[in-house]
Amino acid sequence: MTSATKSLRIAFMGTPDFAVPALKALHAAGHKVVAVYSQPPRRAGRGKKLSPSPVQRVAEELGIEVRTPTSLKGDEEQTAFAALDLDAAVVAAYGLILPQAILDAPKMGCLNIHGSLLPRWRGAAPVQRAILAGDTDTGITIMQMEAGLDTGPMLLKAVTPVDDKTAGALTEELAETGAALMVQYLTSPSKYAAEAQDDALATYAKKIEKQEARLDFSPSSEQVERQIRAFNPAPGAFFEYQGDRYRILEAAISDAAGPAGSILDDQLLIACGSGAIRPATVQKAGKPAMDLKSFLNGTRIPKGTVLQ
């Protein structure tokens, strides 16, 4: 990556894997990332040990100071942020609300990497909502943050086809695109005119709730297959059979027909409201994911079964 025209003093604010490429790109571009803000370590895994966020781990590897406040609303945190004397703060899936005092502190304000083509899919789950809605394209918007939720002026965009990607694959792709786009913007900010969002075109990408992942086979096979891709890798689209939960991680569409939710053959072809799906990768709760053939070697769900 080429060096930035001017090395800027930046605070990076992000938490999950989506934010990691941007942190690495800013560092590689020669910017002075003087502090990284991330969500506090969470208890994870069987031992419930405190586990730092992906962004915190990478920041520590790069030798950057990490701050993990639970809130930025207090005077002490806001004073400490202002004392960094920032040119800009770069935000990517941080997870905390930024009060006005934080938004106003850097000379260039706070710049967000958002995983959609704003004003479509403002909010917490833009990638999953784009897949569920059957959008042909999505992308990245670099935007100037303001008090509203993803309402600020747009500075730069890049379009990405959704194709048949899972949420996991699309998120990884958008993370890399967003990293490159932010570096591009910071190289020459005056080159890009801010564009106000048209609120009349806005849609809201509400947070994914776990119950949404339960498969309902009454819609079309296309919609069911989109649900499977949107919830891969998490929380995982699932059905239940004889008290066990089965996640479908990948499926193919078929034009076979039958009552919605019924098993149409001995190879787990499942009828939908129109058409059918055949799972390609299945995971029984507590077990590793398997291709369909391996799964059927150990689990039989007979033809004629109706999945609820």
N, C-alpha and C positions, 0 to 999 in steps of 0.2 A: 504494500500500500504506500502511496506517495505521502510525503510529509505534508502537513497542513501549511498553508501560506503563513499563518500566524498561530503560534502556540497559545492556546487559551487556558485560563484557570477554570477548571470544571469540577463540579461535584456530580457524581453519578448516583442515581437513585433507582434501584431495581432489586428484584428478589429471585424470580424463578429462572429456569434454563433459557427462556425466551430473551432475557435481558443480557445474558453472558456475552454473545457475540458483539454487542454494542460496546460493552466495557472494554473488551479486548481490542476492538477496532480503534476506539478513542486513544487508548494507550499506545497502540502501534503507530498511530498517525502523529504522535509526538506532542499531544496535548498534555497539560499538567493536570492529571486527575488527583486533586489534593485531598479528596475524601470520598468514600463510598458509603451511602446510606442503604440499609437493607433491613428487611423484617427480622426481628429477633430469632435466634435459633429455636427450632421447634422439636418437641419429642417425637421421635420416629423409630420405626423398626420394632422388632420383638422385645428388645431390651428397653425400649422407650428412652433411649439416650438422647440428650440434646444434640440436635444436628443443625449445623449452620446452613444457611441458604446457599444455592449454587453460586450466586453473585458474591456472597461473603467469602466462600472458599477461593474463588478466582482472584478476588481483590487481595486476599492475604498472600496468595502465591506471587502476585505482582508487587507486593510490599506497600500496598496502599492502606492508609488508615481506614478502618471500618467503624461506622457508628450504627447502632441498632436500637434507636429509641422506639418506645411503644406509641408515642404520639409526638407531633410537632406543634402542638397547640400552646405549650408553655413558654414563658418568657425566656427561660434558661436555654432551651433548645433553639429558639429563634435567634437569640443573641449569638450563640455558638455558630449557627449557620451563617449569619451576617458577617461574622468575624473572618470567614474564609475568603472574603473579598473576591467573589467569583465573577468571571465573565458570563458564565452560563451554568445552569443545572440541566443535566440530561436525565430524563425520566423514562423508564421502560418497565411497566408492570410492577411498580413499587408496592402498591397495596395500602398506602396510608394517604389520607386526605392532606393536601398541602394548603395550609392557611394562607391568607393574602400576604402576610408578612414574609412568608417563605417565597411565594411567587414573585414578590417585588424585589427581593434582596439582590439577585444577580443582575449585572448590567444589561444582559440580553434576556433576562427573565428565565423561566423554566420551559424547556423544550421537550415535548413528549413524542415517543415512537409508538404510534397506535396501529394495531393489527387489523385495520380495515380501510376502505376508501370512504372516509368521512364525507358527508354527515351520516352515511349508512353505517349502522352498527356501532353507535356510541355505547360505551359500557364495558362490562367485565368479561364477556365471552364472545368477542366478535368472530373468532375463527369458527367456533362450533355453530354459531347462529347462521353464518354464511353458508356452511355446508347443509345444515338442516333446511334452509330456505331454498336450496337448489340454485344458489347464485352461480353464474358462469364464471365470474371473476371476483377477486377480492384484491387486497394489496396492503400497502403501508402508507400512512399519512404522517408526515412530520408536522407537528402543530405547536403553536404558542399556547401554553396553558393559561387558563383563567379560572375563576372560581367555579363555573359550571362544569358539569360532567362531560368532558370531551367536546366542549362547545367552541373552543378558541379558534383563531384564524389559522388556516392551513398554509403551510410554507412549501411543501414538496410532497409529491406522490409517486408511487410506483405501482403498476398493475401486475397481478399474478393470476393465471388461470387456476381455478379450483380443480378441474378435471375430476379424477376419481381418487383424490388424495384423502388420507385420514387426517383428523385434526392434528395428530402428532407430527405427521410429515409436513403438513401445511404450516404449522407453527414454526418448525425448524427452518423452513424455507423463508418465511416472513422475517424471522429473527435475523438471518443473514442479510436479507434485503434492507431491513431497517437499519442495521449497523452501517452498511455501506452508504445508505441515503443520509444518515445523520452526519457522517464524516464529510460527505459531499456538501451538505448545507453549511457546515461550520467552516469549510475551506473558503467560502465566499458568500457570507450571508446576504450582503447587499444585492446580490445577483437575483434573489428570489423575492418576488412581491407577495405579501400576505394576502390571502383570499378569504373573505368572510364565508362562513358556512351558511347554507340556506336551511334554516330551521324547519321549513315546510317539508324538506326531503329527509329529515332525520328519522332513523329507526333506532330502537334501543335493544342492545344485546344483554339481556339480564343474565345474571349468574346462573350457571348450570346447577340444578338441584338433583340430588341423587335419584329421586323417584322418577325423573325424566328418562333415566336410562333403562327402565323396565320396558321391554319390547311390547308394543301393541301391534298385532298383525292385521288390524282392520284397515289401515291405510293401504295405498298402493305399494307394490314391491319396490318401486323407485324410492318412495319416502322411507320405507323401512331400511333399505340399504344405506340411505343417507344418514339415518339415525345411528346405524352401526359404525359408519366412518366418523361421524361427529363425536362419538363417545369413545373412540379409540385414540389414545390408550386409557383415558380415564373419563368418567367412572366405569366405562365398559357397558355396552348394551347387553341386557341379559333377559333370559326367561327362566322359569322354575319348572321342574318336573320331579314328581315324587319326593318333594322336600329339599331337593338340591338345586343350587343356582348354577346356571351355565351362561357364561359370557360368549357372545359371538363377536369375534374381532375382525372378521372379514367374511364377505358373502358375495355370491354371484346372483344376478337376476335371471329368472326363468319366466316364460310365458305360460307355464302350467297353471291350472285353475282348480279351485276347490274352496270349501268353507274356510274362512280366515282362521289361521292358527292350527289347522289340521295338517298332520304329517301325511304326505302324498305318496311316499315310497320308503324303501328300507335304507335310503341314503340321505335321510334327514332333509328332504325337500319340504319346505314349510309354505303353505298357501297364505297369501295375503289378501287384502280387500280386492285387489286386481293383481294378477300374476302371482309369482312365488319367489322365494329366495332359497338358495342352497348354501349353507355355511361352508366356508373354506378353512377357517381356523376357529376352534372352539376351546374354551377353558372352563373346566369344572372348578367350582370354588375350592381353593386350597391346593390345586394341582397346577402343573405347568400347562401352557397353551399347546395345543396339538393340531396338526392338520386333520382334515375330516376323516381320512382313512384310518389313521392311528386312533382317533377318538372313537370311531365305530367299532374298532377291535375290542374296546373295553366297555363301551356303553351302547345299549340298544334302546332306541325309542321307537316302538313299533308303528308301522303304517296304520293310519286311522286314529292315532292319538290326537287329542285336541289340546294344544297348549293354551293355558289361561294367562 
